[in-house]
Amino acid sequence: MSKSTKELTSGTIWKQVVGFALPLLAASLVQLLYNFVNQVFAGQFIGTNASAAIAASALLLACLVNFFNGLGVGASVIVSRHFVQDSHDDYSKALHTAAAIAVFGGIALMVVGIVLAPVFLTWLQTPAEIFDDAVLYLRIFFVSGLPMVAYNLLAGVIRALGNSKSPMVYQIIGGFVNVAINILLVTVLRIGVAGPAIATVFAQGICAVLAFRYLLKLDDHHRLRPKLIRFDSAMLKTILKIGVPAGVQMMSITLSNLVIQSQINLLTVNDIAAFAYYFQLENFIYNPIVAVGQTVMVFVSHNLAADQVDRARRGIRVSIGIGIFAAVLVGAVMWVFAPQFFGLFTGDAAVVAIGVSILRFTFPFYSFYVFIEAFSNAARGAGRSWQPMAIILSVMCGLRLVVLFVFVGVIGGVIAIAAVYPVTWAVAAILLAIYYFASRCIEKSGFDEKEQEIQAEELAEMNLDSLSVPPEEEWAEVQDEPREELQEER
């Protein structure tokens, strides 16, 4: 085993959860700082229209990228399981299948995004005054589709090996590159809205190269071999079993947000900009919770692979406590200093006032999201992905849209749209908690069922082989053996 990898099956649980989640959180925050920095540079040096153009593209980008991130979840769970069990052949198949998904998925995302950018923005009812800038930003940004998808999948594999620090370092390096290129292109060369997009392309490319290099340098049993990057049909099926529901779930949440964005785009430019800045600040409370959820997934996967069910349950409880603490702490700080945070994006007092009202309304309810992440990721870590997907899909895509149109029709304005979020968070959290406790999904791991199916298939094949007629020579030998010897063999 490489010194840079470790299992989460022993040691103090809270220390392991915090030690794994903090680097993961730092990496995700730095990655989110790309858009944050892009918004800051656009708002301060280009103008409000440029910020609104970037905002109009942000949710669409998240929607498409999140599907591939969901596939990365599937790869992470499977790699994690085979890593703990020292199943080198299956580990290799999972690793190289994940790399193949990263390469081909990233290329597909890049091509589709570049070609269909104007169509996507038309669907979102993007205002005419920012449409051209939004198309330009989106097309350049989609060039980073390949490195972005590749990094997220490969970083997921690295975390599955128990290492969340290396992806954090890579994102920090990428973050510095992003800021440096923004300074050059936006403030010095003044090339407009294209500058932030180009900066992201370079930053994501560097992160992907570093993650790829890390996997190339692991020990012989765990390293990535470029010549072996291909789809293994059986392993791909197993990864998709977990990854597709996770991807659909992530994409569905963003799709519902796209519908909400289409309603936001019907408001004033100030309202659009205020929501854009709010979504950037929201990431600073959302991502600690997501980091805890991803830690739960890896922790549960490792411990169930080692047959430590009770430790997996304790890890979930500890993670929920840590997540709630983080949500309350971050939420309180941002609630108090909301005007100052929004002031980082713009000096427009009207935009700041709108943004502050949205943040102070929603942030006190963010603890609900801790339960959503913890219970859904615990189920995925146990090999069950369809059930949490169905619950979250019904709430975030079904109920959320109903609530949206009711609130907009009855209340109206930015607060009506903002109120949609805490209502649906609470409902999803309650339903996932009911599923977790009622189904006992940790005790009844989805992997056990799969392994039993495989064993049954192998047994059936063995039985069929035993019924096959042997050659005539073998029949002759059997007929010549004494009856007593045949009885002993039987």
Phi and psi in degrees as a GROMACS rama.xvg file:
@    title "Ramachandran Plot"
@    xaxis  label "Phi"
@    yaxis  label "Psi"
@TYPE xy
-68.315  146.118  SER-2
-64.1084  -21.3367  LYS-3
-90.0682  7.40978  SER-4
-121.789  156.085  THR-5
-158.603  155.611  LYS-6
-95.1251  157.458  GLU-7
-109.945  32.0548  LEU-8
-98.0264  2.28106  THR-9
-150.82  160.619  SER-10
104.758  175.473  GLY-11
-69.4567  124.728  THR-12
-62.9922  -48.718  ILE-13
-64.7698  -34.2542  TRP-14
-66.6154  -39.0172  LYS-15
-68.9828  -41.1484  GLN-16
-62.4644  -49.0026  VAL-17
-65.6137  -44.3583  VAL-18
-62.7954  -32.5833  GLY-19
-82.2929  -38.9644  PHE-20
-74.3748  -35.3382  ALA-21
-62.3064  -49.5746  LEU-22
-62.5129  -36.0713  PRO-23
-64.0441  -42.5221  LEU-24
-62.7859  -45.8475  LEU-25
-59.6894  -41.0822  ALA-26
-64.9546  -44.0229  ALA-27
-68.4384  -36.2846  SER-28
-67.0697  -40.0582  LEU-29
-64.7209  -40.8262  VAL-30
-61.8484  -40.3109  GLN-31
-70.7095  -24.8427  LEU-32
-63.0522  -20.1902  LEU-33
-56.277  -55.0582  TYR-34
-67.949  -35.8744  ASN-35
-59.6104  -49.2188  PHE-36
-63.9752  -40.8757  VAL-37
-59.4299  -42.0989  ASN-38
-66.3244  -41.976  GLN-39
-61.2281  -48.8927  VAL-40
-65.0088  -39.7914  PHE-41
-66.556  -44.6205  ALA-42
-67.9673  -39.1579  GLY-43
-84.9931  -31.7203  GLN-44
-116.128  -13.6652  PHE-45
-114.261  -49.7  ILE-46
142.684  168.747  GLY-47
-62.7056  -37.1764  THR-48
-62.3112  -37.6946  ASN-49
-65.8646  -40.776  ALA-50
-63.4344  -41.8797  SER-51
-65.1863  -35.5773  ALA-52
-64.7318  -42.3894  ALA-53
-65.2522  -40.2052  ILE-54
-63.8235  -38.4139  ALA-55
-63.7357  -24.0734  ALA-56
-93.1139  -22.4646  SER-57
-61.8261  -46.9964  ALA-58
-68.6244  -35.2653  LEU-59
-62.3866  -45.3033  LEU-60
-59.449  -45.1631  LEU-61
-62.1748  -37.9917  ALA-62
-60.4474  -49.1531  CYS-63
-72.3977  -42.4112  LEU-64
-67.1001  -34.8387  VAL-65
-63.6651  -30.1878  ASN-66
-62.7819  -43.6748  PHE-67
-71.4113  -29.9028  PHE-68
-63.6431  -35.4169  ASN-69
-64.3947  -39.0742  GLY-70
-62.4568  -35.0596  LEU-71
-63.4575  -33.1675  GLY-72
-61.7073  -45.1914  VAL-73
-60.6342  -44.311  GLY-74
-63.6133  -40.4921  ALA-75
-63.1269  -43.7673  SER-76
-64.1275  -44.4532  VAL-77
-69.5011  -44.9476  ILE-78
-59.8186  -43.6257  VAL-79
-58.5148  -44.7242  SER-80
-64.0371  -47.5793  ARG-81
-70.7516  -27.3914  HIS-82
-64.7198  -47.6685  PHE-83
-65.5854  -36.3856  VAL-84
-83.9426  -0.0659199  GLN-85
55.3238  35.8561  ASP-86
-90.3008  86.3614  SER-87
-64.1156  -39.2206  HIS-88
-66.6145  -47.9426  ASP-89
-66.8446  -36.3143  ASP-90
-59.4893  -45.8712  TYR-91
-62.7823  -42.5665  SER-92
-62.9273  -41.8957  LYS-93
-65.5875  -43.8929  ALA-94
-60.5888  -48.7572  LEU-95
-76.6297  -26.6122  HIS-96
-68.9084  -40.0707  THR-97
-61.6921  -41.1914  ALA-98
-64.0907  -37.7046  ALA-99
-66.126  -40.1563  ALA-100
-60.3332  -40.9232  ILE-101
-61.7473  -45.9196  ALA-102
-68.7265  -55.2986  VAL-103
-73.0006  -35.3916  PHE-104
-66.6374  -40.6754  GLY-105
-64.5041  -40.7289  GLY-106
-63.9905  -43.738  ILE-107
-61.7281  -44.2825  ALA-108
-61.2855  -42.7942  LEU-109
-62.3173  -47.5176  MET-110
-66.3972  -48.4684  VAL-111
-61.1516  -43.2265  VAL-112
-64.0798  -43.6357  GLY-113
-64.4988  -42.3594  ILE-114
-72.5421  -41.997  VAL-115
-101.125  10.4608  LEU-116
-53.3797  -47.9855  ALA-117
-63.0674  -35.4404  PRO-118
-64.9971  -46.1521  VAL-119
-58.5239  -45.2902  PHE-120
-69.5422  -29.8502  LEU-121
-66.9028  -42.2191  THR-122
-58.3881  -33.8737  TRP-123
-82.7459  3.21488  LEU-124
55.8516  42.8877  GLN-125
-63.7644  130.386  THR-126
-57.7202  146.366  PRO-127
-60.8275  -34.8343  ALA-128
-69.5986  -17.325  GLU-129
-118.17  4.12133  ILE-130
-63.2397  -48.3684  PHE-131
-63.6106  -43.0915  ASP-132
-63.0418  -38.8002  ASP-133
-65.1914  -41.1274  ALA-134
-62.8904  -46.1082  VAL-135
-61.1182  -48.1385  LEU-136
-60.1558  -45.6596  TYR-137
-64.0222  -43.5369  LEU-138
-65.276  -43.6612  ARG-139
-65.9757  -41.2189  ILE-140
-61.6075  -37.2848  PHE-141
-67.2087  -16.5639  PHE-142
-61.6203  -28.2649  VAL-143
-81.2287  5.43993  SER-144
-57.9002  -44.7395  GLY-145
-65.0475  -55.0772  LEU-146
-64.5148  -31.1809  PRO-147
-67.3164  -48.9277  MET-148
-65.1807  -42.1049  VAL-149
-61.0952  -45.8082  ALA-150
-62.0773  -47.6189  TYR-151
-62.9725  -39.1483  ASN-152
-71.1198  -44.6564  LEU-153
-68.2958  -36.9509  LEU-154
-65.0625  -35.6389  ALA-155
-62.3344  -37.9586  GLY-156
-65.9012  -43.1736  VAL-157
-61.0782  -42.0089  ILE-158
-67.1123  -32.7331  ARG-159
-62.1763  -23.9576  ALA-160
-84.6438  5.99254  LEU-161
88.8359  10.2542  GLY-162
-115.037  104.359  ASN-163
-103.267  -3.16387  SER-164
-79.7891  -40.9383  LYS-165
-61.4378  -46.6724  SER-166
-58.1628  -33.902  PRO-167
-62.2458  -46.132  MET-168
-60.6257  -42.4713  VAL-169
-63.4697  -40.2284  TYR-170
-68.8917  -34.3278  GLN-171
-63.759  -43.6818  ILE-172
-60.3434  -46.4024  ILE-173
-61.4856  -36.3484  GLY-174
-63.2006  -42.1946  GLY-175
-63.4975  -39.6896  PHE-176
-63.375  -41.9959  VAL-177
-60.7668  -45.5519  ASN-178
-64.3099  -44.7046  VAL-179
-61.273  -43.6722  ALA-180
-71.5229  -35.5081  ILE-181
-60.4327  -44.1945  ASN-182
-59.0253  -44.5417  ILE-183
-65.3752  -50.2348  LEU-184
-81.4018  -32.9296  LEU-185
-92.1651  -45.8119  VAL-186
-92.3284  -27.3608  THR-187
-97.0873  -58.7429  VAL-188
-82.0238  -21.4115  LEU-189
51.9088  57.1343  ARG-190
-91.4205  4.1744  ILE-191
86.3475  -151.781  GLY-192
-65.9641  -18.2092  VAL-193
-67.9682  -26.4908  ALA-194
-58.7341  -53.1771  GLY-195
-59.78  -36.3487  PRO-196
-66.5461  -43.6241  ALA-197
-63.3677  -39.1954  ILE-198
-60.6403  -40.2824  ALA-199
-66.4578  -38.8125  THR-200
-58.137  -48.3279  VAL-201
-65.6148  -42.7072  PHE-202
-64.331  -45.8035  ALA-203
-66.6339  -34.8515  GLN-204
-61.9419  -42.4174  GLY-205
-64.7458  -42.357  ILE-206
-60.9462  -42.9822  CYS-207
-64.0333  -42.1875  ALA-208
-63.366  -41.68  VAL-209
-66.2229  -40.2425  LEU-210
-65.5683  -40.8657  ALA-211
-62.6432  -43.0393  PHE-212
-63.8551  -39.0798  ARG-213
-58.9706  -47.6887  TYR-214
-68.3457  -27.3439  LEU-215
-68.57  -25.2502  LEU-216
-101.874  8.46408  LYS-217
-71.9108  172.87  LEU-218
-66.4757  171.649  ASP-219
-58.0712  -34.1714  ASP-220
-76.3773  -22.0928  HIS-221
-120.026  -8.6942  HIS-222
-79.3831  158.113  ARG-223
-84.3919  132.084  LEU-224
-115.606  110.81  ARG-225
-52.2087  -35.6719  PRO-226
-66.7791  -20.1888  LYS-227
-96.3473  2.3191  LEU-228
-70.177  107.488  ILE-229
-164.387  167.953  ARG-230
-86.1732  119.508  PHE-231
-90.2891  119.942  ASP-232
-59.2047  -45.077  SER-233
-66.5186  -43.1631  ALA-234
-69.4067  -37.8788  MET-235
-60.2422  -41.8748  LEU-236
-61.7814  -41.7546  LYS-237
-66.8462  -42.5449  THR-238
-64.4714  -43.1041  ILE-239
-65.9668  -30.0795  LEU-240
-58.897  -36.6491  LYS-241
-95.5891  -39.608  ILE-242
-72.8451  -38.7627  GLY-243
-63.9813  -48.9509  VAL-244
-59.2702  -39.5274  PRO-245
-64.0101  -42.0775  ALA-246
-66.2809  -42.2735  GLY-247
-62.4854  -40.2267  VAL-248
-61.8869  -49.6442  GLN-249
-61.824  -41.737  MET-250
-68.9666  -36.8447  MET-251
-66.3368  -39.7592  SER-252
-61.2893  -43.3168  ILE-253
-69.7545  -34.6711  THR-254
-61.7602  -42.4641  LEU-255
-64.7337  -35.2378  SER-256
-67.3623  -30.107  ASN-257
-66.4849  -38.2006  LEU-258
-63.9254  -41.691  VAL-259
-63.1778  -39.8519  ILE-260
-62.327  -35.6979  GLN-261
-64.1575  -32.329  SER-262
-74.0302  -37.5236  GLN-263
-62.6614  -39.186  ILE-264
-65.803  -12.604  ASN-265
-85.3064  -8.17713  LEU-266
-86.4856  -166.992  LEU-267
-78.1415  165.935  THR-268
-61.5815  -35.849  VAL-269
-62.7005  -40.5048  ASN-270
-65.9539  -41.6724  ASP-271
-61.4623  -45.512  ILE-272
-64.7912  -40.2208  ALA-273
-62.77  -44.0341  ALA-274
-65.5136  -36.8833  PHE-275
-60.7849  -44.8824  ALA-276
-68.9886  -36.9186  TYR-277
-60.6121  -45.2305  TYR-278
-62.5228  -32.7269  PHE-279
-68.0531  -43.6999  GLN-280
-71.6937  -31.5391  LEU-281
-58.8649  -31.61  GLU-282
-59.7306  -25.8816  ASN-283
-75.9655  -16.6465  PHE-284
-102.432  -31.6591  ILE-285
-68.852  -42.3732  TYR-286
-71.2044  -34.4516  ASN-287
-58.9007  -37.1785  PRO-288
-68.4266  -42.6667  ILE-289
-63.8024  -38.7593  VAL-290
-61.4185  -40.9429  ALA-291
-64.3192  -41.33  VAL-292
-62.8617  -42.7541  GLY-293
-67.6142  -33.497  GLN-294
-64.3272  -41.1273  THR-295
-57.6586  -44.2386  VAL-296
-61.0375  -48.6951  MET-297
-67.7953  -41.2938  VAL-298
-61.7376  -46.8941  PHE-299
-64.9027  -43.0845  VAL-300
-60.2782  -46.3483  SER-301
-60.8817  -47.3349  HIS-302
-75.8896  -32.3865  ASN-303
-69.8111  -34.608  LEU-304
-63.7213  -28.4418  ALA-305
-95.7265  11.3721  ALA-306
60.4968  37.4576  ASP-307
-114.378  72.5267  GLN-308
-65.4127  -44.5296  VAL-309
-62.6785  -39.6936  ASP-310
-65.3174  -37.3902  ARG-311
-62.2006  -43.0736  ALA-312
-63.2845  -43.7631  ARG-313
-62.6197  -38.6523  ARG-314
-60.9453  -37.8563  GLY-315
-64.5023  -44.9  ILE-316
-63.2541  -44.2061  ARG-317
-61.8516  -42.4525  VAL-318
-64.1145  -39.3165  SER-319
-62.2456  -43.1136  ILE-320
-61.0802  -44.2194  GLY-321
-65.3648  -40.1592  ILE-322
-63.4963  -42.6765  GLY-323
-65.2026  -41.9365  ILE-324
-58.1184  -45.4029  PHE-325
-64.3229  -41.8052  ALA-326
-64.2546  -42.2105  ALA-327
-67.6712  -44.351  VAL-328
-64.4002  -52.031  LEU-329
-64.6333  -42.1387  VAL-330
-60.8368  -40.8861  GLY-331
-65.841  -44.2708  ALA-332
-62.4742  -44.8927  VAL-333
-74.0613  -28.8564  MET-334
-64.8015  -43.465  TRP-335
-68.7796  -44.7568  VAL-336
-101.528  24.5492  PHE-337
-54.7686  -44.5782  ALA-338
-59.8864  -40.0682  PRO-339
-66.7886  -39.2631  GLN-340
-64.9506  -44.6989  PHE-341
-67.7452  -28.2036  PHE-342
-66.2539  -17.2936  GLY-343
-66.3981  -28.1888  LEU-344
-89.2635  -36.6168  PHE-345
-154.407  154.001  THR-346
-97.1751  3.29761  GLY-347
-75.3468  111.161  ASP-348
-62.887  -34.796  ALA-349
-66.0517  -41.9697  ALA-350
-65.2213  -42.0858  VAL-351
-61.3146  -43.7847  VAL-352
-62.4582  -41.2524  ALA-353
-64.3217  -45.8258  ILE-354
-61.901  -42.276  GLY-355
-61.6942  -40.5406  VAL-356
-64.2511  -37.016  SER-357
-67.5848  -47.8054  ILE-358
-62.7308  -46.2274  LEU-359
-69.7299  -19.2506  ARG-360
-80.5915  -39.4042  PHE-361
-93.1877  -35.2211  THR-362
-60.7023  -33.7429  PHE-363
-62.3616  -15.2094  PRO-364
-100.953  6.08609  PHE-365
-72.0015  -13.6316  TYR-366
-63.431  -25.9307  SER-367
-56.4773  -33.4155  PHE-368
-70.6302  -21.4899  TYR-369
-60.3654  -44.1923  VAL-370
-67.679  -36.0509  PHE-371
-60.0354  -49.6704  ILE-372
-68.0804  -42.9603  GLU-373
-65.3904  -49.5139  ALA-374
-73.2635  -37.3478  PHE-375
-69.7346  -39.1808  SER-376
-75.4178  -29.0501  ASN-377
-62.7478  -42.4396  ALA-378
-63.9863  -40.2475  ALA-379
-66.1313  -40.8456  ARG-380
-61.4939  -25.458  GLY-381
-90.8859  6.33524  ALA-382
89.3007  11.2192  GLY-383
-115.54  114.003  ARG-384
-121.417  -26.7242  SER-385
-70.1281  -37.0687  TRP-386
-65.969  -51.3947  GLN-387
-63.4899  -32.0394  PRO-388
-61.2468  -45.4567  MET-389
-61.5872  -41.1021  ALA-390
-65.6029  -49.8842  ILE-391
-67.9346  -37.5325  ILE-392
-61.6483  -43.5854  LEU-393
-66.4804  -33.6656  SER-394
-83.2766  -50.2034  VAL-395
-76.6966  -27.9791  MET-396
-103.214  -29.0077  CYS-397
-90.9682  -71.1063  GLY-398
-60.4782  -39.9947  LEU-399
-59.2925  -41.5672  ARG-400
-70.1777  -36.5752  LEU-401
-62.785  -48.469  VAL-402
-60.2272  -40.6482  VAL-403
-57.0216  -53.3073  LEU-404
-71.0979  -29.3728  PHE-405
-68.0018  -48.501  VAL-406
-64.5347  -42.3923  PHE-407
-64.0226  -38.9911  VAL-408
-71.9452  -35.1904  GLY-409
-90.3949  -46.3401  VAL-410
-96.1298  -54.9543  ILE-411
79.0525  158.802  GLY-412
86.5919  -177.171  GLY-413
-68.4793  -33.9158  VAL-414
-68.772  -33.4552  ILE-415
-60.9743  -40.7859  ALA-416
-70.9434  -42.1022  ILE-417
-63.1198  -34.1237  ALA-418
-67.1352  -19.527  ALA-419
-60.5907  -36.8371  VAL-420
-66.1164  -56.9928  TYR-421
-61.8785  -33.1414  PRO-422
-61.6778  -48.3531  VAL-423
-74.6566  -29.3792  THR-424
-60.4708  -46.3471  TRP-425
-63.0751  -44.354  ALA-426
-64.18  -46.4342  VAL-427
-62.347  -40.8233  ALA-428
-62.099  -43.2422  ALA-429
-65.0517  -44.8708  ILE-430
-65.8776  -39.9489  LEU-431
-68.7339  -35.392  LEU-432
-64.4442  -42.2762  ALA-433
-61.379  -44.3005  ILE-434
-62.5781  -44.7261  TYR-435
-60.138  -48.3318  TYR-436
-77.567  -34.0155  PHE-437
-77.0311  -35.9462  ALA-438
-86.6192  -17.6524  SER-439
50.6572  50.0221  ARG-440
-65.7844  -23.1661  CYS-441
-75.2362  -43.8346  ILE-442
-67.0556  -32.1098  GLU-443
-110.845  75.1442  LYS-444
-60.719  136.989  SER-445
-64.1998  -24.8939  GLY-446
-68.4852  -35.4565  PHE-447
-60.4739  -43.0584  ASP-448
-63.128  -42.1186  GLU-449
-64.1341  -43.9871  LYS-450
-65.4228  -34.4714  GLU-451
-66.9276  -37.7256  GLN-452
-62.7329  -42.9217  GLU-453
-63.6237  -43.3923  ILE-454
-62.8742  -38.3158  GLN-455
-64.8876  -41.2816  ALA-456
-63.227  -42.4721  GLU-457
-64.0898  -39.3412  GLU-458
-65.5592  -39.7527  LEU-459
-63.0208  -41.4976  ALA-460
-63.0707  -40.3424  GLU-461
-63.0342  -41.1146  MET-462
-65.4054  -39.6531  ASN-463
-63.5074  -40.5414  LEU-464
-63.15  -36.8838  ASP-465
-71.0036  -19.5842  SER-466
-90.4632  -3.9901  LEU-467
-70.0427  147.058  SER-468
-79.2792  125.428  VAL-469
-77.054  163.795  PRO-470
-60.6793  162.082  PRO-471
-60.3603  -34.9805  GLU-472
-61.3208  -39.6605  GLU-473
-68.2807  -36.0457  GLU-474
-62.0586  -39.0431  TRP-475
-64.6351  -41.2658  ALA-476
-64.6649  -39.3123  GLU-477
-65.094  -42.7271  VAL-478
-64.3038  -28.7049  GLN-479
-79.5376  -16.9326  ASP-480
-75.4938  145.961  GLU-481
-62.4906  152.019  PRO-482
-62.1344  -35.9922  ARG-483
-62.4832  -40.4692  GLU-484
-66.2866  -38.4175  GLU-485
-63.5668  -40.3975  LEU-486
-65.0109  -38.5672  GLN-487
-64.4475  -41.8545  GLU-488
-63.3129  -38.2819  GLU-489
